[in-house]
Amino acid sequence: MDRARRHSVKTDALLKSDVTSELAWDTSVGERAGIGIAVRDGVVTVSGQVDNYMQKQAIERAVRRVSGVRGIAMDLEVKLAAGARPSDTDIAQAALNAMRWHSMVPEERVQIEVEDGHVTLSGELDWAYQVASAEQCVRPLLGVKDITNDIRIRPHVNTSDIAEGISSALMRHAQREARNISIQVDGGVVTLRGKVDSLREREAAVGTAWSAKGVTRVVDQLEVSA
């Protein structure tokens, strides 16, 4: 690590201050009473209770935006108010209705299971954006505590072209970390290895891999440099 890089590394105390400020600035986070922030070696742990799943997601997105964050542990519990607890059947029906009205989700190919507010999505779709859209339909629904997305993606193209396509896309996007990333393809499964400078760059690389035609799964083994 060179001298400039060493001096750019934030202390845990400064990182905690930046995360706290980012949460206070983001209006989508909402009321933060009862939320605790702890930082150790660049890993941010968020604990406490929130009112809904969307608030939990908003907090995670806010933390990810802060430079210097190397990892996140979301120890947040979604605790619904006594009068805002729909049954699992109501949640499942609401999820089906939301997908039915979403033009990017073939809802007849998605199965939904709900247990105590924990939603599991399964099935098989053609593209990664459809999988993401299915989950986006469920996130804002009242009563949802957590989502497990087990929807599979059906492969479409010759896998020999996938690695070259992802590598070219990373270079086109002028992502500085492209030269430090190795790409391994096994069928439609892409494994990314190497080091990047931030969580944002890591997410950008993973997103680029998901955008390639024929990718059914991305295994993220990238490390955020200290």
C-alpha positions in Angstrom: 0.0 0.0 0.0 1.5 3.4 -1.0 1.7 6.4 1.2 -1.3 8.2 -0.4 -3.5 5.2 0.0 -2.5 4.7 3.6 -3.5 8.3 4.4 -6.8 7.9 2.7 -8.0 5.0 4.9 -10.6 6.2 7.4 -10.4 5.4 11.1 -13.3 3.4 12.5 -14.4 6.5 14.5 -14.5 8.7 11.4 -16.3 6.0 9.4 -18.9 5.7 12.1 -19.4 9.5 12.0 -19.8 9.4 8.2 -22.3 6.6 8.4 -24.3 8.4 11.0 -24.3 11.6 9.0 -25.4 9.7 5.8 -28.3 8.1 7.6 -29.4 11.5 9.0 -29.2 13.0 5.6 -31.2 10.3 3.7 -34.9 11.0 4.2 -35.9 7.5 3.0 -34.3 6.1 6.1 -37.0 7.6 8.3 -37.0 7.5 12.1 -33.7 6.1 13.4 -34.5 5.9 17.1 -33.2 2.6 18.5 -30.8 2.0 15.6 -27.2 1.4 16.7 -24.0 1.7 14.6 -20.7 0.0 15.4 -17.6 -0.1 13.3 -14.6 -2.4 13.6 -11.8 -2.6 11.0 -14.0 -1.0 8.4 -17.0 -3.4 8.9 -20.2 -1.6 9.8 -22.7 -3.4 12.0 -26.2 -1.9 12.1 -28.5 -3.2 14.9 -31.9 -2.5 16.4 -35.4 -2.5 15.0 -37.2 -0.9 12.1 -40.9 -0.6 11.1 -40.7 -2.2 7.7 -38.5 -4.0 5.2 -38.2 -1.0 2.9 -36.7 1.0 5.8 -34.2 -1.8 6.4 -33.2 -1.7 2.7 -32.9 2.1 2.7 -30.5 1.9 5.7 -28.3 -0.7 4.0 -28.2 1.3 0.8 -27.2 4.4 2.7 -24.3 2.6 4.5 -23.1 1.2 1.2 -22.7 4.7 -0.2 -20.2 5.7 2.4 -16.6 5.5 1.2 -14.3 3.4 3.3 -16.9 0.8 4.3 -15.4 -2.6 3.7 -18.3 -4.7 4.9 -21.8 -4.5 6.3 -23.6 -6.6 8.9 -27.3 -5.9 9.0 -28.5 -7.0 12.4 -31.8 -5.2 12.1 -35.1 -6.7 13.0 -38.3 -5.7 11.2 -40.8 -5.3 14.0 -44.3 -4.4 12.9 -46.8 -2.4 15.0 -49.6 -4.4 16.6 -52.2 -3.1 14.1 -50.0 -3.6 11.0 -49.6 -7.4 10.9 -51.4 -8.9 7.9 -51.5 -12.7 7.7 -49.1 -14.7 5.6 -51.9 -15.5 3.2 -52.6 -11.7 2.8 -48.9 -11.1 2.1 -48.7 -13.9 -0.5 -51.8 -12.6 -2.2 -50.6 -9.1 -2.3 -47.2 -10.2 -3.7 -49.0 -12.1 -6.5 -51.2 -9.1 -7.3 -48.1 -6.8 -7.4 -46.3 -9.1 -9.8 -49.5 -9.5 -11.9 -49.5 -5.7 -12.6 -45.7 -5.5 -13.2 -45.0 -5.7 -17.0 -41.5 -7.1 -16.4 -42.5 -10.1 -14.3 -44.1 -13.2 -15.8 -45.9 -13.9 -12.5 -47.2 -17.3 -13.5 -43.6 -18.6 -13.4 -42.9 -17.3 -9.8 -43.8 -19.2 -6.7 -44.3 -17.4 -3.4 -44.0 -18.8 0.1 -44.6 -16.8 3.2 -43.8 -17.9 6.8 -44.2 -15.3 9.6 -43.6 -12.5 7.2 -40.5 -14.1 5.7 -41.0 -14.3 1.9 -39.3 -16.9 -0.3 -39.5 -16.5 -4.1 -38.7 -19.5 -6.4 -39.2 -20.5 -10.0 -37.4 -20.0 -13.2 -37.2 -16.8 -15.3 -35.3 -15.8 -18.5 -33.3 -12.7 -17.4 -31.7 -11.3 -14.3 -33.8 -8.1 -14.5 -36.9 -10.2 -14.2 -35.6 -11.7 -11.0 -34.7 -8.3 -9.6 -38.2 -6.9 -10.6 -40.0 -9.8 -8.9 -38.2 -9.0 -5.6 -38.8 -5.3 -6.1 -42.6 -6.0 -6.2 -42.5 -7.6 -2.8 -40.2 -5.2 -0.9 -42.7 -2.4 -0.1 -45.6 -4.7 0.9 -46.9 -4.3 4.4 -45.9 -7.2 6.7 -42.8 -8.3 4.8 -39.9 -8.9 7.2 -37.4 -10.5 4.9 -37.0 -11.8 1.4 -35.1 -14.8 0.1 -34.9 -14.8 -3.7 -34.3 -18.3 -5.0 -35.5 -17.7 -8.5 -33.3 -19.4 -11.1 -32.3 -17.9 -14.5 -32.5 -20.1 -17.6 -29.3 -20.0 -19.6 -29.5 -18.6 -23.2 -26.1 -18.3 -24.9 -22.9 -20.1 -25.5 -21.0 -19.7 -22.2 -17.6 -19.3 -24.0 -18.6 -15.8 -24.9 -19.6 -14.7 -21.4 -16.2 -14.0 -19.9 -15.1 -12.0 -22.9 -18.3 -10.0 -22.9 -18.0 -9.2 -19.2 -14.4 -8.2 -19.5 -15.1 -5.9 -22.4 -18.1 -4.3 -20.6 -15.9 -3.6 -17.5 -13.4 -1.8 -19.7 -16.1 0.1 -21.6 -17.5 1.4 -18.3 -14.0 2.7 -17.4 -14.1 0.9 -14.1 -10.7 1.2 -12.6 -10.9 -2.2 -10.9 -11.4 -4.1 -14.2 -7.7 -4.9 -14.5 -7.6 -6.4 -11.1 -10.6 -8.7 -11.6 -10.4 -12.3 -12.8 -13.5 -13.8 -14.4 -14.2 -17.5 -14.4 -17.3 -19.0 -16.1 -18.7 -22.5 -15.5 -21.9 -22.9 -17.5 -23.9 -19.8 -16.7 -22.2 -19.3 -13.3 -19.7 -16.4 -13.2 -17.1 -16.2 -10.4 -15.4 -12.8 -9.8 -12.1 -12.7 -7.9 -9.7 -9.9 -7.1 -9.5 -6.6 -5.2 -11.5 -3.4 -5.6 -11.3 0.0 -3.9 -14.8 0.3 -2.5 -18.2 -1.4 -2.0 -19.5 0.7 -4.8 -16.9 -0.6 -7.3 -17.6 -4.1 -6.1 -21.3 -3.7 -6.7 -20.7 -2.2 -10.1 -18.6 -5.1 -11.2 -21.1 -7.6 -9.9 -23.9 -5.7 -11.7 -21.9 -5.7 -14.9 -21.5 -9.5 -14.7 -25.3 -9.9 -14.1 -26.0 -7.9 -17.2 -24.2 -10.3 -19.5 -26.5 -12.6 -21.6 -26.6 -16.2 -20.3 -25.5 -15.5 -16.8 -27.6 -17.5 -14.3 -25.6 -16.8 -11.1 -22.8 -14.5 -10.0 -20.4 -15.7 -7.3 -18.9 -12.6 -5.7 -15.4 -13.4 -4.2 -14.1 -9.8 -4.7 -12.4 -8.2 -1.7 -12.5 -4.5 -0.8 -8.9 -3.3 -0.3 -8.1 -1.9 3.2 
